[in-house]
C-alpha cells in the first residue's frame, strides 16, 4: 500500500490506484491523442506525467515528435521501452529543472495537474519551454462538480492521496490563473468521468444522469462534470 503522502511508484499503477492501469491508460491515450489532433497538426509535444508512455506512443504514430517526464521510476522505465531513453526523463518538476530544449509547440497534462502541491507554479515553470502560440492541454478533476457537492468526502477525486492540489483547479480559478499568466483559454468544458463506483448510491445517480440528455446538458452548461478539459494558447 502507498502511504499517505508517500512517493508514487510501481504499486500506485499496479493495484493501489488502478484496477487495470494498462487498459485504462490505453483508453485515455486514444482519447487524448484524438483531442490534441483536433486542435493541432503534428508538432513537437511534451507530456508532463507521461505514465507508461501510451499517449506519447500514440501521438508519435500520428506524426508528433513526442517527449515526456514522470515522477515515478516504474512509469519512466515503461515509457522508455516505448519511446527511447532520449525522449523520456525522470523528473519531479516541482523541485527539479526540466531536462528539455525549448520551445515546444504543445504541452499536455492528463490526470496530473491535481497532483501538484502548487499547480499554477508548475505552469509558470513551464513558460520557458513555450513560445507565443504554444498550446497547453489539461485534463483534471473538478472539485466544484455536482457529485463532489453531493458525495462530499466520498467523492472519487479524494480517493487518491496524491491529489495534493485538487482544491485549486476548479474552472473559474483556471480561467483567472491562465489569463494572468499570459494564456488565452480556447476551450474549457467539464464532463462526467467516474461512471463506475463501488458505492451503490453514487453508481445509481450516475446511471441516472448519464442516460438523460437534458441532465447532461445541465452538467455541461454549469460546468458541474467530474473532469475538466482545458485548451489554452500562449499569447505573449
Beta strands, then each sheet from edge to edge (+ up, - down):
strand 1: 44-48
strand 2: 65-70
strand 3: 88-90
strand 4: 106-110
strand 5: 135-141
strand 6: 183-191
strand 7: 227-234
sheet 1: 3+ 2+ 1+ 4+ 5+ 7- 6+
end
